[in-house]
Amino acid sequence: MGAAEKIDISGKDWLTEPEAAYYCGVSLRKFQTDYLALGVRPRRFMGKKLYSKSELFELIEKSQQWQSQPSNGADTSPISHGPKAASAGGVLPGRFQAVPLRKFVPRKKRNSSTE
Protein backbone atom coordinates (compact mmCIF):
# COMPACT_ATOMS: atom_id res chain seq x y z
CA MET A 1 0.00 0.00 0.00
CA GLY A 2 1.29 3.40 -0.89
CA ALA A 3 1.49 6.29 1.52
CA ALA A 4 -1.17 8.22 -0.42
CA GLU A 5 -3.80 5.46 -0.22
CA LYS A 6 -6.65 5.94 2.21
CA ILE A 7 -7.28 2.95 4.48
CA ASP A 8 -10.89 2.32 5.51
CA ILE A 9 -11.09 0.76 8.99
CA SER A 10 -14.62 1.81 9.86
CA GLY A 11 -16.71 -1.02 11.31
CA LYS A 12 -13.73 -3.35 11.80
CA ASP A 13 -12.87 -4.89 15.17
CA TRP A 14 -9.75 -6.69 13.92
CA LEU A 15 -7.10 -4.94 11.84
CA THR A 16 -4.33 -6.16 9.57
CA GLU A 17 -0.82 -4.81 10.20
CA PRO A 18 -1.04 -1.86 7.76
CA GLU A 19 -4.49 -1.00 9.11
CA ALA A 20 -3.26 -1.17 12.71
CA ALA A 21 -0.34 1.14 11.91
CA TYR A 22 -2.74 3.57 10.22
CA TYR A 23 -5.09 3.41 13.23
CA CYS A 24 -2.20 4.21 15.60
CA GLY A 25 -1.02 7.07 13.39
CA VAL A 26 2.48 5.71 12.75
CA SER A 27 4.27 4.31 9.74
CA LEU A 28 4.09 0.61 9.04
CA ARG A 29 7.83 0.25 9.70
CA LYS A 30 7.55 2.01 13.08
CA PHE A 31 4.60 -0.17 14.05
CA GLN A 32 6.43 -3.35 13.04
CA THR A 33 9.50 -2.49 15.10
CA ASP A 34 7.71 -1.24 18.23
CA TYR A 35 4.48 -3.20 18.66
CA LEU A 36 6.05 -5.97 20.76
CA ALA A 37 7.66 -3.46 23.13
CA LEU A 38 4.22 -1.95 23.75
CA GLY A 39 2.75 -5.31 24.65
CA VAL A 40 0.61 -5.69 21.54
CA ARG A 41 0.08 -9.38 20.77
CA PRO A 42 -1.34 -10.13 17.32
CA ARG A 43 -3.59 -13.12 16.64
CA ARG A 44 -3.11 -15.60 13.84
CA PHE A 45 -6.35 -16.26 11.97
CA MET A 46 -6.57 -17.98 8.57
CA GLY A 47 -2.98 -17.06 7.72
CA LYS A 48 -3.38 -13.40 8.65
CA LYS A 49 -1.80 -11.43 11.48
CA LEU A 50 -4.65 -9.52 13.11
CA TYR A 51 -4.65 -6.86 15.84
CA SER A 52 -7.52 -6.04 18.16
CA LYS A 53 -8.73 -2.49 17.56
CA SER A 54 -9.94 -2.23 21.17
CA GLU A 55 -6.53 -3.34 22.49
CA LEU A 56 -4.79 -0.69 20.40
CA PHE A 57 -7.31 1.90 21.64
CA GLU A 58 -6.57 0.97 25.27
CA LEU A 59 -2.80 1.31 24.70
CA ILE A 60 -3.25 4.74 23.16
CA GLU A 61 -5.53 5.79 26.04
CA LYS A 62 -2.96 4.65 28.65
CA SER A 63 -0.04 6.42 26.96
CA GLN A 64 1.40 9.67 28.29
CA GLN A 65 -0.16 12.96 27.32
CA TRP A 66 1.79 15.15 24.92
CA GLN A 67 3.76 17.87 26.74
CA SER A 68 3.65 21.08 24.73
CA GLN A 69 6.04 23.98 25.14
CA PRO A 70 4.90 26.91 27.30
CA SER A 71 3.48 29.82 25.34
CA ASN A 72 5.90 32.35 26.90
CA GLY A 73 8.84 30.87 24.97
CA ALA A 74 10.74 29.71 28.07
CA ASP A 75 12.66 26.51 27.46
CA THR A 76 11.64 24.06 30.18
CA SER A 77 12.56 20.85 28.38
CA PRO A 78 14.47 18.31 30.48
CA ILE A 79 16.88 17.65 27.60
CA SER A 80 20.31 19.17 27.92
CA HIS A 81 21.37 20.81 24.69
CA GLY A 82 24.97 21.41 25.76
CA PRO A 83 27.14 24.35 24.77
CA LYS A 84 26.53 25.94 21.42
CA ALA A 85 29.25 25.50 18.81
CA ALA A 86 31.28 28.65 18.12
CA SER A 87 29.47 30.59 20.84
CA ALA A 88 32.55 32.69 21.68
CA GLY A 89 32.09 35.34 19.01
CA GLY A 90 32.76 33.07 16.05
CA VAL A 91 36.20 31.95 17.32
CA LEU A 92 36.68 28.20 16.94
CA PRO A 93 38.89 26.17 19.27
CA GLY A 94 42.35 25.37 17.90
CA ARG A 95 41.55 21.84 16.83
CA PHE A 96 38.72 23.09 14.58
CA GLN A 97 40.63 25.86 12.81
CA ALA A 98 41.83 25.32 9.28
CA VAL A 99 45.59 24.90 9.16
CA PRO A 100 47.45 24.47 5.86
CA LEU A 101 49.48 21.28 5.79
CA ARG A 102 52.31 22.70 3.71
CA LYS A 103 53.16 25.68 1.58
CA PHE A 104 51.85 25.50 -1.97
CA VAL A 105 54.61 25.02 -4.53
CA PRO A 106 53.65 24.85 -8.21
CA ARG A 107 54.91 21.74 -10.00
CA LYS A 108 55.75 23.34 -13.34
CA LYS A 109 57.30 26.68 -14.00
CA ARG A 110 55.58 28.94 -16.48
CA ASN A 111 57.13 29.29 -19.89
CA SER A 112 57.72 33.02 -20.22
CA SER A 113 58.57 32.86 -23.97
CA THR A 114 54.99 31.95 -25.03
CA GLU A 115 53.28 34.77 -23.17
N, C-alpha and C positions, 0 to 999 in steps of 0.2 A: 504494500500500500504506500502510495506517495504521501508526502507531507501535506499536499494541497487537498487530498481527498477528505470528505466529511464522513465521519463514522456515526452511524445511527445506533444508539444503544437504548433508545426509549423502549420500555416494556420488557427489557431483559433482566433476569435475575442472575444469570451466569454469563460471564464475559470471556472471550478469547484473550490471548495475550495482548495483541494490538489494541483491542477495545478497552482492556483494563488500564493500559498505559494512557490511552486517551482520557478515560474517566478520571484518572489521578492527575492529569494535566502535566505529564512528563513524557519525554521521548521514549520510544520503545526500548532503545539501548539502556537508558537510565533505569527503566522499570526492570529489565532483565537482570541487570547487575545488582540491584538493591532490594528486590522484593523478598528475598530470603532473610536479609538482615532485619527487615521490618516485621517478620513473623508471618508473612503471607504464605499460605500453603495451598497450592493449586490442587485441583482434583483431576483425575484421569477418567474421561468418559468417552467411549467410542473413538479412541485414538486422538482425542483433543485434550489440550490442557486448558481447563476452565477455572476461572476465579469468581468467587462469590462477590457480587456487587455490594451486598450488605456488610460483608467483612471489610472490604476496601473503604466503605463509608465510615465504619467504626474507627478504622485506623486513622483516617483523615480527621475525624472528630477529636480523637485523643491526642493528636499532634500539637506541638507548641504553637501559640499564636505568633503571628508575624510581628516583629518589633520594628516599628518605623522610627525614623530619625525625628528628633524634636523640631518643631517649626521655627525655633529661634536661631537655628544654624549651629548650635553648640555641638561639638563632637563628643558624644558620650559612649561611643562604641568601646567594648572591652578589648578590642584588638589593638595591639601595639604596632604602630606604623614605623617606628624607628626613626633615626635621623634622616633628614632629607639629603639627597646627594647634592653636592656643590652648594651647600647652604651658606658658606662663608664668602659671600660676595663674588661668586663665580670662580674662586680659586680652588683648583683641584689638588688633592694630596699628591706628593711626589711620585708615587707609584702609578698614578693615572695620567701624568703629564706626558705629552709626546716628546720623545727624545730621539734625535737622529742617531742611527747606528754608526754611521761613518760619513766622512765628507764625500760629497759627490765629485767624482773625477770622470770626465768624458773619456770614452774608450778610443775614439778616433779624433785626430786633429783635423780641423777644417783646412781645406785646400784653398789657400788665398789667391791662387792664380786663376781660378774659374769664377771668381766673384766680379 
